[in-house]
Amino acid sequence: MTDAPTAAPLPTDSPAYDPIAAMADDRARSYNQGLTPLHPPQKSLIRFMASLFIGLALLAAIGAEIAIADNLPMFRGAVIGPVIILALFVLVMLPDRIYRRWGYDMAAEQLRILRGFMWRTDTIVPFNRIQHIDVAQGPFQRFFDLSTLIVHTAGTHNSIVTLPGLRTEDAENMRDTIKDHIRQDMI
């Protein structure tokens, strides 16, 4: 049973019910062993950040194409073609794959975060090991109403655990829940 703040699923006869979003949510849960997936706008944020990188790569590829156009006319498109194929893969396939490979569960005594695309990492943070908690939000995250929960734990190895892609209200509620639990442990 989770204490994580999540929205109740809409009834299937509700006008706001989106069957495609429900299928995507179910797929994310199956990849993450039933854990709570990140907030869906996280996919859009990943796609936006990837598009910034791809834009720079395309500019560099165009520059390289212009530089070799006169010297090697038979190789036109040899630089920009692969970059466009890579860009399509990164913008279409990668955000959904990255999104599906993140999940979390906030139980009564611990926070569990499962993440990873190729190398999976399953992190369990007992509340009694937490030193302090931050909720961070950059300008792009603010646009998508997302935040990152940052948990600082005792110790040196992996002492900072981050959980990006949370709705701001959910991140603040999680922070307050953990803070209240820590306060009760101190009493």
Secondary structure, DSSP 8 states (H G I E B T S, - for coil): -----------TTSTT--HHHHHHHHHHHHHTTT-B---THHHHHHHHHHHHHHHHHHHHHHHHHHHHHTT-GGGTTTTHHHHHHHHHHHHHTHHHHHHHT-EEEE-SSEEEEEE-SSS-EEEEEEGGGEEEEEEE--HHHHHTTEEEEEEEESSSTT-EEEEEEEEHHHHHHHHHHHHHHHHHHH-
